[in-house]
Each structure stands twice: as structure tokens, then as C-alpha cells.
Amino acid sequence: MPTSIRLPEDIERRLDLLARQTGRTKAYYIREIILEKIDEIEEYYLAADVVTRVRKGEEATFSAEDVRKELDLED
């Protein structure tokens, strides 16, 4: 699905120069940048969502002691 974005002029210029110098398209580099960073961004925002739910009491939490007992990891 096509997606449009507006980039700051300095980033646009950098992408133009990179594309010209390497013979690749700007779209190629934009895809590469997104693919490289999307895991990190997802992890951050999904973790932040869990923290918010924990703070609101909407997410169950367990102590390390309870987890060790449940998994029979007690010494």
C-alpha cells in the first residue's frame, strides 16, 4: 500500500544526494531505514503501553519469589 510522508528539507536533500551517488532510489533508503528501526520503535511503544497498564492496575504483576515458586525453582 503506498504511503506518503513529508520530510524536512535537509533530510530530503540528504536522501537525494545518497540516491544519486549510489544509483538507488530514495524509496529504497526510506524502506531500509524503516525496516532497521521498526523493531526498536515497536518494542519501546509496546513496553510503554504495558507500563501504563501496570501503573493503572490493569496488568497483572508477579514477584520474582512467586514466579520461582510457580516454576519450582526454589533452592
PDB file of N, H, CA, C and O in Angstrom:
ATOM      1  N   MET A   1       0.843  -1.165   0.000  1.00  0.00           N
ATOM      2  CA  MET A   1       0.000   0.000   0.000  1.00  0.00           C
ATOM      3  C   MET A   1       0.893   1.234   0.000  1.00  0.00           C
ATOM      4  O   MET A   1       1.752   1.359   0.872  1.00  0.00           O
ATOM      5  N   PRO A   2       0.718   2.138  -0.941  1.00  0.00           N
ATOM      6  CA  PRO A   2       1.525   3.358  -0.995  1.00  0.00           C
ATOM      7  C   PRO A   2       1.247   4.257   0.210  1.00  0.00           C
ATOM      8  O   PRO A   2       0.112   4.390   0.666  1.00  0.00           O
ATOM      9  N   THR A   3       2.313   4.864   0.704  1.00  0.00           N
ATOM     10  H   THR A   3       3.235   4.756   0.334  1.00  0.00           H
ATOM     11  CA  THR A   3       2.222   5.784   1.828  1.00  0.00           C
ATOM     12  C   THR A   3       3.027   7.022   1.486  1.00  0.00           C
ATOM     13  O   THR A   3       4.120   6.928   0.929  1.00  0.00           O
ATOM     14  N   SER A   4       2.491   8.168   1.818  1.00  0.00           N
ATOM     15  H   SER A   4       1.602   8.245   2.271  1.00  0.00           H
ATOM     16  CA  SER A   4       3.199   9.423   1.559  1.00  0.00           C
ATOM     17  C   SER A   4       3.645  10.038   2.871  1.00  0.00           C
ATOM     18  O   SER A   4       2.924   9.993   3.868  1.00  0.00           O
ATOM     19  N   ILE A   5       4.837  10.610   2.864  1.00  0.00           N
ATOM     20  H   ILE A   5       5.423  10.646   2.054  1.00  0.00           H
ATOM     21  CA  ILE A   5       5.326  11.334   4.031  1.00  0.00           C
ATOM     22  C   ILE A   5       5.986  12.627   3.583  1.00  0.00           C
ATOM     23  O   ILE A   5       6.501  12.720   2.469  1.00  0.00           O
ATOM     24  N   ARG A   6       5.968  13.606   4.443  1.00  0.00           N
ATOM     25  H   ARG A   6       5.550  13.530   5.348  1.00  0.00           H
ATOM     26  CA  ARG A   6       6.692  14.846   4.200  1.00  0.00           C
ATOM     27  C   ARG A   6       7.931  14.834   5.073  1.00  0.00           C
ATOM     28  O   ARG A   6       7.857  14.580   6.276  1.00  0.00           O
ATOM     29  N   LEU A   7       9.062  15.110   4.462  1.00  0.00           N
ATOM     30  H   LEU A   7       9.122  15.317   3.486  1.00  0.00           H
ATOM     31  CA  LEU A   7      10.321  15.125   5.187  1.00  0.00           C
ATOM     32  C   LEU A   7      10.852  16.549   5.277  1.00  0.00           C
ATOM     33  O   LEU A   7      10.591  17.369   4.398  1.00  0.00           O
ATOM     34  N   PRO A   8      11.594  16.841   6.332  1.00  0.00           N
ATOM     35  CA  PRO A   8      12.251  18.145   6.391  1.00  0.00           C
ATOM     36  C   PRO A   8      13.200  18.294   5.190  1.00  0.00           C
ATOM     37  O   PRO A   8      13.748  17.309   4.696  1.00  0.00           O
ATOM     38  N   GLU A   9      13.381  19.516   4.740  1.00  0.00           N
ATOM     39  H   GLU A   9      12.936  20.316   5.141  1.00  0.00           H
ATOM     40  CA  GLU A   9      14.192  19.763   3.540  1.00  0.00           C
ATOM     41  C   GLU A   9      15.591  19.192   3.651  1.00  0.00           C
ATOM     42  O   GLU A   9      16.114  18.659   2.673  1.00  0.00           O
ATOM     43  N   ASP A  10      16.215  19.290   4.827  1.00  0.00           N
ATOM     44  H   ASP A  10      15.789  19.723   5.622  1.00  0.00           H
ATOM     45  CA  ASP A  10      17.582  18.789   4.964  1.00  0.00           C
ATOM     46  C   ASP A  10      17.645  17.271   4.792  1.00  0.00           C
ATOM     47  O   ASP A  10      18.594  16.756   4.200  1.00  0.00           O
ATOM     48  N   ILE A  11      16.666  16.567   5.293  1.00  0.00           N
ATOM     49  H   ILE A  11      15.895  16.985   5.774  1.00  0.00           H
ATOM     50  CA  ILE A  11      16.630  15.108   5.132  1.00  0.00           C
ATOM     51  C   ILE A  11      16.362  14.753   3.679  1.00  0.00           C
ATOM     52  O   ILE A  11      16.961  13.825   3.135  1.00  0.00           O
ATOM     53  N   GLU A  12      15.463  15.493   3.060  1.00  0.00           N
ATOM     54  H   GLU A  12      14.976  16.246   3.502  1.00  0.00           H
ATOM     55  CA  GLU A  12      15.163  15.277   1.636  1.00  0.00           C
ATOM     56  C   GLU A  12      16.427  15.458   0.793  1.00  0.00           C
ATOM     57  O   GLU A  12      16.701  14.659  -0.103  1.00  0.00           O
ATOM     58  N   ARG A  13      17.187  16.500   1.083  1.00  0.00           N
ATOM     59  H   ARG A  13      16.964  17.149   1.811  1.00  0.00           H
ATOM     60  CA  ARG A  13      18.434  16.743   0.339  1.00  0.00           C
ATOM     61  C   ARG A  13      19.432  15.605   0.556  1.00  0.00           C
ATOM     62  O   ARG A  13      20.088  15.155  -0.384  1.00  0.00           O
ATOM     63  N   ARG A  14      19.537  15.153   1.790  1.00  0.00           N
ATOM     64  H   ARG A  14      19.004  15.519   2.553  1.00  0.00           H
ATOM     65  CA  ARG A  14      20.466  14.061   2.079  1.00  0.00           C
ATOM     66  C   ARG A  14      20.062  12.791   1.338  1.00  0.00           C
ATOM     67  O   ARG A  14      20.912  12.095   0.782  1.00  0.00           O
ATOM     68  N   LEU A  15      18.778  12.492   1.330  1.00  0.00           N
ATOM     69  H   LEU A  15      18.087  13.057   1.782  1.00  0.00           H
ATOM     70  CA  LEU A  15      18.299  11.312   0.597  1.00  0.00           C
ATOM     71  C   LEU A  15      18.541  11.457  -0.894  1.00  0.00           C
ATOM     72  O   LEU A  15      18.957  10.505  -1.554  1.00  0.00           O
ATOM     73  N   ASP A  16      18.280  12.658  -1.437  1.00  0.00           N
ATOM     74  H   ASP A  16      17.942  13.432  -0.901  1.00  0.00           H
ATOM     75  CA  ASP A  16      18.534  12.900  -2.862  1.00  0.00           C
ATOM     76  C   ASP A  16      19.995  12.640  -3.205  1.00  0.00           C
ATOM     77  O   ASP A  16      20.301  11.952  -4.178  1.00  0.00           O
ATOM     78  N   LEU A  17      20.888  13.193  -2.403  1.00  0.00           N
ATOM     79  H   LEU A  17      20.639  13.753  -1.612  1.00  0.00           H
ATOM     80  CA  LEU A  17      22.317  13.035  -2.649  1.00  0.00           C
ATOM     81  C   LEU A  17      22.728  11.569  -2.553  1.00  0.00           C
ATOM     82  O   LEU A  17      23.447  11.065  -3.415  1.00  0.00           O
ATOM     83  N   LEU A  18      22.273  10.887  -1.508  1.00  0.00           N
ATOM     84  H   LEU A  18      21.688  11.296  -0.808  1.00  0.00           H
ATOM     85  CA  LEU A  18      22.594   9.473  -1.336  1.00  0.00           C
ATOM     86  C   LEU A  18      22.094   8.655  -2.518  1.00  0.00           C
ATOM     87  O   LEU A  18      22.817   7.804  -3.035  1.00  0.00           O
ATOM     88  N   ALA A  19      20.872   8.905  -2.945  1.00  0.00           N
ATOM     89  H   ALA A  19      20.285   9.597  -2.525  1.00  0.00           H
ATOM     90  CA  ALA A  19      20.297   8.167  -4.081  1.00  0.00           C
ATOM     91  C   ALA A  19      21.095   8.421  -5.361  1.00  0.00           C
ATOM     92  O   ALA A  19      21.394   7.486  -6.104  1.00  0.00           O
ATOM     93  N   ARG A  20      21.436   9.671  -5.613  1.00  0.00           N
ATOM     94  H   ARG A  20      21.193  10.430  -5.009  1.00  0.00           H
ATOM     95  CA  ARG A  20      22.214   9.994  -6.820  1.00  0.00           C
ATOM     96  C   ARG A  20      23.593   9.334  -6.788  1.00  0.00           C
ATOM     97  O   ARG A  20      24.044   8.773  -7.786  1.00  0.00           O
ATOM     98  N   GLN A  21      24.243   9.404  -5.656  1.00  0.00           N
ATOM     99  H   GLN A  21      23.876   9.860  -4.844  1.00  0.00           H
ATOM    100  CA  GLN A  21      25.600   8.875  -5.560  1.00  0.00           C
ATOM    101  C   GLN A  21      25.663   7.357  -5.609  1.00  0.00           C
ATOM    102  O   GLN A  21      26.688   6.793  -5.993  1.00  0.00           O
ATOM    103  N   THR A  22      24.592   6.694  -5.231  1.00  0.00           N
ATOM    104  H   THR A  22      23.760   7.152  -4.920  1.00  0.00           H
ATOM    105  CA  THR A  22      24.616   5.227  -5.174  1.00  0.00           C
ATOM    106  C   THR A  22      23.817   4.560  -6.282  1.00  0.00           C
ATOM    107  O   THR A  22      23.924   3.351  -6.487  1.00  0.00           O
ATOM    108  N   GLY A  23      23.012   5.346  -7.001  1.00  0.00           N
ATOM    109  H   GLY A  23      22.925   6.329  -6.835  1.00  0.00           H
ATOM    110  CA  GLY A  23      22.203   4.765  -8.064  1.00  0.00           C
ATOM    111  C   GLY A  23      20.974   4.030  -7.568  1.00  0.00           C
ATOM    112  O   GLY A  23      20.327   3.314  -8.332  1.00  0.00           O
ATOM    113  N   ARG A  24      20.651   4.198  -6.314  1.00  0.00           N
ATOM    114  H   ARG A  24      21.177   4.780  -5.693  1.00  0.00           H
ATOM    115  CA  ARG A  24      19.435   3.592  -5.770  1.00  0.00           C
ATOM    116  C   ARG A  24      18.379   4.677  -5.637  1.00  0.00           C
ATOM    117  O   ARG A  24      18.664   5.864  -5.796  1.00  0.00           O
ATOM    118  N   THR A  25      17.146   4.249  -5.342  1.00  0.00           N
ATOM    119  H   THR A  25      16.914   3.285  -5.213  1.00  0.00           H
ATOM    120  CA  THR A  25      16.064   5.228  -5.193  1.00  0.00           C
ATOM    121  C   THR A  25      15.958   5.704  -3.746  1.00  0.00           C
ATOM    122  O   THR A  25      16.420   5.039  -2.819  1.00  0.00           O
ATOM    123  N   LYS A  26      15.341   6.865  -3.579  1.00  0.00           N
ATOM    124  H   LYS A  26      14.965   7.405  -4.332  1.00  0.00           H
ATOM    125  CA  LYS A  26      15.062   7.350  -2.226  1.00  0.00           C
ATOM    126  C   LYS A  26      14.140   6.365  -1.510  1.00  0.00           C
ATOM    127  O   LYS A  26      14.298   6.121  -0.314  1.00  0.00           O
ATOM    128  N   ALA A  27      13.181   5.802  -2.236  1.00  0.00           N
ATOM    129  H   ALA A  27      13.052   6.001  -3.208  1.00  0.00           H
ATOM    130  CA  ALA A  27      12.251   4.835  -1.646  1.00  0.00           C
ATOM    131  C   ALA A  27      13.012   3.641  -1.062  1.00  0.00           C
ATOM    132  O   ALA A  27      12.648   3.120  -0.008  1.00  0.00           O
ATOM    133  N   TYR A  28      14.063   3.216  -1.752  1.00  0.00           N
ATOM    134  H   TYR A  28      14.358   3.639  -2.609  1.00  0.00           H
ATOM    135  CA  TYR A  28      14.874   2.109  -1.259  1.00  0.00           C
ATOM    136  C   TYR A  28      15.433   2.445   0.123  1.00  0.00           C
ATOM    137  O   TYR A  28      15.335   1.639   1.048  1.00  0.00           O
ATOM    138  N   TYR A  29      16.014   3.624   0.258  1.00  0.00           N
ATOM    139  H   TYR A  29      16.094   4.278  -0.494  1.00  0.00           H
ATOM    140  CA  TYR A  29      16.623   4.007   1.532  1.00  0.00           C
ATOM    141  C   TYR A  29      15.588   4.255   2.621  1.00  0.00           C
ATOM    142  O   TYR A  29      15.825   3.937   3.786  1.00  0.00           O
ATOM    143  N   ILE A  30      14.468   4.808   2.257  1.00  0.00           N
ATOM    144  H   ILE A  30      14.276   5.066   1.310  1.00  0.00           H
ATOM    145  CA  ILE A  30      13.403   5.011   3.238  1.00  0.00           C
ATOM    146  C   ILE A  30      12.932   3.664   3.775  1.00  0.00           C
ATOM    147  O   ILE A  30      12.736   3.511   4.981  1.00  0.00           O
ATOM    148  N   ARG A  31      12.749   2.686   2.884  1.00  0.00           N
ATOM    149  H   ARG A  31      12.909   2.810   1.905  1.00  0.00           H
ATOM    150  CA  ARG A  31      12.372   1.336   3.324  1.00  0.00           C
ATOM    151  C   ARG A  31      13.439   0.742   4.241  1.00  0.00           C
ATOM    152  O   ARG A  31      13.116   0.162   5.278  1.00  0.00           O
ATOM    153  N   GLU A  32      14.711   0.886   3.860  1.00  0.00           N
ATOM    154  H   GLU A  32      14.973   1.357   3.018  1.00  0.00           H
ATOM    155  CA  GLU A  32      15.806   0.356   4.669  1.00  0.00           C
ATOM    156  C   GLU A  32      15.811   0.967   6.071  1.00  0.00           C
ATOM    157  O   GLU A  32      15.981   0.260   7.064  1.00  0.00           O
ATOM    158  N   ILE A  33      15.625   2.271   6.141  1.00  0.00           N
ATOM    159  H   ILE A  33      15.487   2.845   5.334  1.00  0.00           H
ATOM    160  CA  ILE A  33      15.615   2.960   7.427  1.00  0.00           C
ATOM    161  C   ILE A  33      14.465   2.455   8.285  1.00  0.00           C
ATOM    162  O   ILE A  33      14.648   2.182   9.471  1.00  0.00           O
ATOM    163  N   ILE A  34      13.290   2.331   7.697  1.00  0.00           N
ATOM    164  H   ILE A  34      13.141   2.553   6.734  1.00  0.00           H
ATOM    165  CA  ILE A  34      12.121   1.860   8.449  1.00  0.00           C
ATOM    166  C   ILE A  34      12.329   0.427   8.921  1.00  0.00           C
ATOM    167  O   ILE A  34      12.069   0.116  10.084  1.00  0.00           O
ATOM    168  N   LEU A  35      12.789  -0.441   8.043  1.00  0.00           N
ATOM    169  H   LEU A  35      13.000  -0.189   7.099  1.00  0.00           H
ATOM    170  CA  LEU A  35      12.995  -1.839   8.416  1.00  0.00           C
ATOM    171  C   LEU A  35      14.031  -1.974   9.525  1.00  0.00           C
ATOM    172  O   LEU A  35      13.912  -2.840  10.392  1.00  0.00           O
ATOM    173  N   GLU A  36      15.038  -1.121   9.495  1.00  0.00           N
ATOM    174  H   GLU A  36      15.135  -0.418   8.792  1.00  0.00           H
ATOM    175  CA  GLU A  36      16.083  -1.191  10.511  1.00  0.00           C
ATOM    176  C   GLU A  36      15.585  -0.739  11.885  1.00  0.00           C
ATOM    177  O   GLU A  36      16.039  -1.261  12.903  1.00  0.00           O
ATOM    178  N   LYS A  37      14.675   0.206  11.931  1.00  0.00           N
ATOM    179  H   LYS A  37      14.306   0.630  11.104  1.00  0.00           H
ATOM    180  CA  LYS A  37      14.260   0.800  13.199  1.00  0.00           C
ATOM    181  C   LYS A  37      12.904   0.341  13.727  1.00  0.00           C
ATOM    182  O   LYS A  37      12.602   0.574  14.898  1.00  0.00           O
ATOM    183  N   ILE A  38      12.084  -0.299  12.913  1.00  0.00           N
ATOM    184  H   ILE A  38      12.329  -0.488  11.962  1.00  0.00           H
ATOM    185  CA  ILE A  38      10.715  -0.581  13.345  1.00  0.00           C
ATOM    186  C   ILE A  38      10.658  -1.510  14.563  1.00  0.00           C
ATOM    187  O   ILE A  38       9.800  -1.335  15.427  1.00  0.00           O
ATOM    188  N   ASP A  39      11.560  -2.493  14.642  1.00  0.00           N
ATOM    189  H   ASP A  39      12.257  -2.635  13.940  1.00  0.00           H
ATOM    190  CA  ASP A  39      11.558  -3.390  15.802  1.00  0.00           C
ATOM    191  C   ASP A  39      11.803  -2.607  17.089  1.00  0.00           C
ATOM    192  O   ASP A  39      11.119  -2.807  18.093  1.00  0.00           O
ATOM    193  N   GLU A  40      12.785  -1.717  17.044  1.00  0.00           N
ATOM    194  H   GLU A  40      13.341  -1.554  16.229  1.00  0.00           H
ATOM    195  CA  GLU A  40      13.123  -0.902  18.213  1.00  0.00           C
ATOM    196  C   GLU A  40      11.959   0.004  18.622  1.00  0.00           C
ATOM    197  O   GLU A  40      11.661   0.144  19.809  1.00  0.00           O
ATOM    198  N   ILE A  41      11.316   0.606  17.650  1.00  0.00           N
ATOM    199  H   ILE A  41      11.558   0.492  16.686  1.00  0.00           H
ATOM    200  CA  ILE A  41      10.197   1.513  17.925  1.00  0.00           C
ATOM    201  C   ILE A  41       9.008   0.733  18.482  1.00  0.00           C
ATOM    202  O   ILE A  41       8.381   1.167  19.448  1.00  0.00           O
ATOM    203  N   GLU A  42       8.696  -0.414  17.881  1.00  0.00           N
ATOM    204  H   GLU A  42       9.206  -0.767  17.097  1.00  0.00           H
ATOM    205  CA  GLU A  42       7.600  -1.249  18.392  1.00  0.00           C
ATOM    206  C   GLU A  42       7.867  -1.659  19.828  1.00  0.00           C
ATOM    207  O   GLU A  42       6.988  -1.557  20.685  1.00  0.00           O
ATOM    208  N   GLU A  43       9.080  -2.123  20.089  1.00  0.00           N
ATOM    209  H   GLU A  43       9.794  -2.205  19.393  1.00  0.00           H
ATOM    210  CA  GLU A  43       9.428  -2.568  21.430  1.00  0.00           C
ATOM    211  C   GLU A  43       9.244  -1.443  22.443  1.00  0.00           C
ATOM    212  O   GLU A  43       8.694  -1.660  23.522  1.00  0.00           O
ATOM    213  N   TYR A  44       9.697  -0.261  22.102  1.00  0.00           N
ATOM    214  H   TYR A  44      10.145  -0.085  21.225  1.00  0.00           H
ATOM    215  CA  TYR A  44       9.590   0.880  23.007  1.00  0.00           C
ATOM    216  C   TYR A  44       8.127   1.223  23.310  1.00  0.00           C
ATOM    217  O   TYR A  44       7.730   1.314  24.472  1.00  0.00           O
ATOM    218  N   TYR A  45       7.339   1.410  22.258  1.00  0.00           N
ATOM    219  H   TYR A  45       7.662   1.335  21.315  1.00  0.00           H
ATOM    220  CA  TYR A  45       5.960   1.842  22.470  1.00  0.00           C
ATOM    221  C   TYR A  45       5.077   0.764  23.088  1.00  0.00           C
ATOM    222  O   TYR A  45       4.192   1.076  23.885  1.00  0.00           O
ATOM    223  N   LEU A  46       5.303  -0.495  22.732  1.00  0.00           N
ATOM    224  H   LEU A  46       6.021  -0.748  22.084  1.00  0.00           H
ATOM    225  CA  LEU A  46       4.528  -1.569  23.337  1.00  0.00           C
ATOM    226  C   LEU A  46       4.892  -1.726  24.807  1.00  0.00           C
ATOM    227  O   LEU A  46       4.018  -1.975  25.637  1.00  0.00           O
ATOM    228  N   ALA A  47       6.175  -1.583  25.139  1.00  0.00           N
ATOM    229  H   ALA A  47       6.885  -1.381  24.465  1.00  0.00           H
ATOM    230  CA  ALA A  47       6.592  -1.651  26.536  1.00  0.00           C
ATOM    231  C   ALA A  47       6.011  -0.477  27.323  1.00  0.00           C
ATOM    232  O   ALA A  47       5.570  -0.647  28.460  1.00  0.00           O
ATOM    233  N   ALA A  48       6.011   0.696  26.728  1.00  0.00           N
ATOM    234  H   ALA A  48       6.369   0.834  25.804  1.00  0.00           H
ATOM    235  CA  ALA A  48       5.445   1.871  27.404  1.00  0.00           C
ATOM    236  C   ALA A  48       3.959   1.655  27.687  1.00  0.00           C
ATOM    237  O   ALA A  48       3.455   2.082  28.726  1.00  0.00           O
ATOM    238  N   ASP A  49       3.267   1.003  26.775  1.00  0.00           N
ATOM    239  H   ASP A  49       3.677   0.657  25.931  1.00  0.00           H
ATOM    240  CA  ASP A  49       1.848   0.704  26.970  1.00  0.00           C
ATOM    241  C   ASP A  49       1.646  -0.250  28.146  1.00  0.00           C
ATOM    242  O   ASP A  49       0.723  -0.075  28.940  1.00  0.00           O
ATOM    243  N   VAL A  50       2.506  -1.254  28.255  1.00  0.00           N
ATOM    244  H   VAL A  50       3.256  -1.397  27.609  1.00  0.00           H
ATOM    245  CA  VAL A  50       2.412  -2.198  29.370  1.00  0.00           C
ATOM    246  C   VAL A  50       2.674  -1.472  30.691  1.00  0.00           C
ATOM    247  O   VAL A  50       1.967  -1.702  31.673  1.00  0.00           O
ATOM    248  N   VAL A  51       3.674  -0.607  30.721  1.00  0.00           N
ATOM    249  H   VAL A  51       4.248  -0.421  29.924  1.00  0.00           H
ATOM    250  CA  VAL A  51       3.978   0.154  31.940  1.00  0.00           C
ATOM    251  C   VAL A  51       2.771   0.988  32.354  1.00  0.00           C
ATOM    252  O   VAL A  51       2.433   1.052  33.536  1.00  0.00           O
ATOM    253  N   THR A  52       2.132   1.616  31.397  1.00  0.00           N
ATOM    254  H   THR A  52       2.406   1.564  30.437  1.00  0.00           H
ATOM    255  CA  THR A  52       0.935   2.408  31.698  1.00  0.00           C
ATOM    256  C   THR A  52      -0.156   1.536  32.301  1.00  0.00           C
ATOM    257  O   THR A  52      -0.786   1.927  33.283  1.00  0.00           O
ATOM    258  N   ARG A  53      -0.387   0.357  31.722  1.00  0.00           N
ATOM    259  H   ARG A  53       0.125   0.040  30.924  1.00  0.00           H
ATOM    260  CA  ARG A  53      -1.413  -0.552  32.252  1.00  0.00           C
ATOM    261  C   ARG A  53      -1.052  -1.051  33.647  1.00  0.00           C
ATOM    262  O   ARG A  53      -1.927  -1.183  34.503  1.00  0.00           O
ATOM    263  N   VAL A  54       0.226  -1.326  33.882  1.00  0.00           N
ATOM    264  H   VAL A  54       0.937  -1.218  33.187  1.00  0.00           H
ATOM    265  CA  VAL A  54       0.660  -1.772  35.217  1.00  0.00           C
ATOM    266  C   VAL A  54       0.391  -0.668  36.225  1.00  0.00           C
ATOM    267  O   VAL A  54      -0.140  -0.925  37.305  1.00  0.00           O
ATOM    268  N   ARG A  55       0.755   0.555  35.879  1.00  0.00           N
ATOM    269  H   ARG A  55       1.187   0.765  35.002  1.00  0.00           H
ATOM    270  CA  ARG A  55       0.553   1.679  36.806  1.00  0.00           C
ATOM    271  C   ARG A  55      -0.923   1.928  37.101  1.00  0.00           C
ATOM    272  O   ARG A  55      -1.270   2.386  38.190  1.00  0.00           O
ATOM    273  N   LYS A  56      -1.785   1.630  36.146  1.00  0.00           N
ATOM    274  H   LYS A  56      -1.503   1.257  35.262  1.00  0.00           H
ATOM    275  CA  LYS A  56      -3.224   1.795  36.343  1.00  0.00           C
ATOM    276  C   LYS A  56      -3.847   0.586  37.037  1.00  0.00           C
ATOM    277  O   LYS A  56      -5.034   0.596  37.363  1.00  0.00           O
ATOM    278  N   GLY A  57      -3.048  -0.447  37.260  1.00  0.00           N
ATOM    279  H   GLY A  57      -2.084  -0.455  36.995  1.00  0.00           H
ATOM    280  CA  GLY A  57      -3.565  -1.657  37.887  1.00  0.00           C
ATOM    281  C   GLY A  57      -4.340  -2.540  36.925  1.00  0.00           C
ATOM    282  O   GLY A  57      -5.107  -3.402  37.353  1.00  0.00           O
ATOM    283  N   GLU A  58      -4.148  -2.334  35.636  1.00  0.00           N
ATOM    284  H   GLU A  58      -3.525  -1.634  35.288  1.00  0.00           H
ATOM    285  CA  GLU A  58      -4.869  -3.101  34.610  1.00  0.00           C
ATOM    286  C   GLU A  58      -4.077  -4.308  34.112  1.00  0.00           C
ATOM    287  O   GLU A  58      -4.580  -5.090  33.306  1.00  0.00           O
ATOM    288  N   GLU A  59      -2.854  -4.460  34.585  1.00  0.00           N
ATOM    289  H   GLU A  59      -2.446  -3.824  35.239  1.00  0.00           H
ATOM    290  CA  GLU A  59      -1.974  -5.541  34.126  1.00  0.00           C
ATOM    291  C   GLU A  59      -1.485  -6.294  35.352  1.00  0.00           C
ATOM    292  O   GLU A  59      -1.014  -5.686  36.313  1.00  0.00           O
ATOM    293  N   ALA A  60      -1.597  -7.603  35.320  1.00  0.00           N
ATOM    294  H   ALA A  60      -1.980  -8.097  34.539  1.00  0.00           H
ATOM    295  CA  ALA A  60      -1.154  -8.413  36.458  1.00  0.00           C
ATOM    296  C   ALA A  60       0.368  -8.390  36.549  1.00  0.00           C
ATOM    297  O   ALA A  60       1.067  -8.400  35.536  1.00  0.00           O
ATOM    298  N   THR A  61       0.859  -8.359  37.773  1.00  0.00           N
ATOM    299  H   THR A  61       0.290  -8.350  38.596  1.00  0.00           H
ATOM    300  CA  THR A  61       2.296  -8.453  38.009  1.00  0.00           C
ATOM    301  C   THR A  61       2.536  -9.547  39.045  1.00  0.00           C
ATOM    302  O   THR A  61       1.654  -9.876  39.838  1.00  0.00           O
ATOM    303  N   PHE A  62       3.726 -10.095  39.025  1.00  0.00           N
ATOM    304  H   PHE A  62       4.443  -9.829  38.381  1.00  0.00           H
ATOM    305  CA  PHE A  62       4.086 -11.171  39.925  1.00  0.00           C
ATOM    306  C   PHE A  62       5.474 -10.914  40.475  1.00  0.00           C
ATOM    307  O   PHE A  62       6.353 -10.449  39.749  1.00  0.00           O
ATOM    308  N   SER A  63       5.681 -11.207  41.738  1.00  0.00           N
ATOM    309  H   SER A  63       4.967 -11.585  42.328  1.00  0.00           H
ATOM    310  CA  SER A  63       7.003 -11.040  42.328  1.00  0.00           C
ATOM    311  C   SER A  63       7.920 -12.148  41.820  1.00  0.00           C
ATOM    312  O   SER A  63       7.459 -13.203  41.386  1.00  0.00           O
ATOM    313  N   ALA A  64       9.209 -11.896  41.881  1.00  0.00           N
ATOM    314  H   ALA A  64       9.584 -11.039  42.234  1.00  0.00           H
ATOM    315  CA  ALA A  64      10.182 -12.909  41.476  1.00  0.00           C
ATOM    316  C   ALA A  64      10.035 -14.149  42.348  1.00  0.00           C
ATOM    317  O   ALA A  64      10.165 -15.273  41.865  1.00  0.00           O
ATOM    318  N   GLU A  65       9.768 -13.943  43.621  1.00  0.00           N
ATOM    319  H   GLU A  65       9.662 -13.030  44.014  1.00  0.00           H
ATOM    320  CA  GLU A  65       9.587 -15.070  44.540  1.00  0.00           C
ATOM    321  C   GLU A  65       8.409 -15.949  44.108  1.00  0.00           C
ATOM    322  O   GLU A  65       8.521 -17.174  44.081  1.00  0.00           O
ATOM    323  N   ASP A  66       7.277 -15.315  43.770  1.00  0.00           N
ATOM    324  H   ASP A  66       7.186 -14.320  43.791  1.00  0.00           H
ATOM    325  CA  ASP A  66       6.107 -16.074  43.320  1.00  0.00           C
ATOM    326  C   ASP A  66       6.387 -16.835  42.032  1.00  0.00           C
ATOM    327  O   ASP A  66       5.939 -17.971  41.874  1.00  0.00           O
ATOM    328  N   VAL A  67       7.111 -16.230  41.128  1.00  0.00           N
ATOM    329  H   VAL A  67       7.475 -15.307  41.257  1.00  0.00           H
ATOM    330  CA  VAL A  67       7.439 -16.879  39.854  1.00  0.00           C
ATOM    331  C   VAL A  67       8.342 -18.081  40.096  1.00  0.00           C
ATOM    332  O   VAL A  67       8.137 -19.147  39.516  1.00  0.00           O
ATOM    333  N   ARG A  68       9.350 -17.902  40.964  1.00  0.00           N
ATOM    334  H   ARG A  68       9.516 -17.036  41.436  1.00  0.00           H
ATOM    335  CA  ARG A  68      10.236 -19.047  41.284  1.00  0.00           C
ATOM    336  C   ARG A  68       9.452 -20.198  41.897  1.00  0.00           C
ATOM    337  O   ARG A  68       9.687 -21.360  41.565  1.00  0.00           O
ATOM    338  N   LYS A  69       8.528 -19.883  42.785  1.00  0.00           N
ATOM    339  H   LYS A  69       8.337 -18.939  43.055  1.00  0.00           H
ATOM    340  CA  LYS A  69       7.706 -20.925  43.403  1.00  0.00           C
ATOM    341  C   LYS A  69       6.839 -21.625  42.350  1.00  0.00           C
ATOM    342  O   LYS A  69       6.773 -22.853  42.299  1.00  0.00           O
ATOM    343  N   GLU A  70       6.184 -20.827  41.520  1.00  0.00           N
ATOM    344  H   GLU A  70       6.238 -19.829  41.561  1.00  0.00           H
ATOM    345  CA  GLU A  70       5.309 -21.390  40.494  1.00  0.00           C
ATOM    346  C   GLU A  70       6.066 -22.307  39.534  1.00  0.00           C
ATOM    347  O   GLU A  70       5.543 -23.333  39.099  1.00  0.00           O
ATOM    348  N   LEU A  71       7.296 -21.927  39.214  1.00  0.00           N
ATOM    349  H   LEU A  71       7.721 -21.094  39.568  1.00  0.00           H
ATOM    350  CA  LEU A  71       8.118 -22.720  38.284  1.00  0.00           C
ATOM    351  C   LEU A  71       8.982 -23.754  39.005  1.00  0.00           C
ATOM    352  O   LEU A  71       9.819 -24.418  38.394  1.00  0.00           O
ATOM    353  N   ASP A  72       8.765 -23.876  40.306  1.00  0.00           N
ATOM    354  H   ASP A  72       8.084 -23.337  40.802  1.00  0.00           H
ATOM    355  CA  ASP A  72       9.506 -24.847  41.122  1.00  0.00           C
ATOM    356  C   ASP A  72      11.019 -24.628  40.978  1.00  0.00           C
ATOM    357  O   ASP A  72      11.775 -25.570  40.742  1.00  0.00           O
ATOM    358  N   LEU A  73      11.436 -23.380  41.124  1.00  0.00           N
ATOM    359  H   LEU A  73      10.822 -22.615  41.316  1.00  0.00           H
ATOM    360  CA  LEU A  73      12.844 -23.039  41.003  1.00  0.00           C
ATOM    361  C   LEU A  73      13.459 -22.714  42.360  1.00  0.00           C
ATOM    362  O   LEU A  73      14.574 -22.195  42.429  1.00  0.00           O
ATOM    363  N   GLU A  74      12.755 -23.010  43.417  1.00  0.00           N
ATOM    364  H   GLU A  74      11.850 -23.431  43.361  1.00  0.00           H
ATOM    365  CA  GLU A  74      13.260 -22.733  44.757  1.00  0.00           C
ATOM    366  C   GLU A  74      14.465 -23.615  45.065  1.00  0.00           C
ATOM    367  O   GLU A  74      14.511 -24.780  44.670  1.00  0.00           O
ATOM    368  N   ASP A  75      15.436 -23.050  45.774  1.00  0.00           N
ATOM    369  H   ASP A  75      15.399 -22.104  46.096  1.00  0.00           H
ATOM    370  CA  ASP A  75      16.629 -23.833  46.178  1.00  0.00           C
ATOM    371  C   ASP A  75      16.315 -24.692  47.369  1.00  0.00           C
ATOM    372  O   ASP A  75      17.183 -25.418  47.853  1.00  0.00           O
TER     373      ASP A  75
END
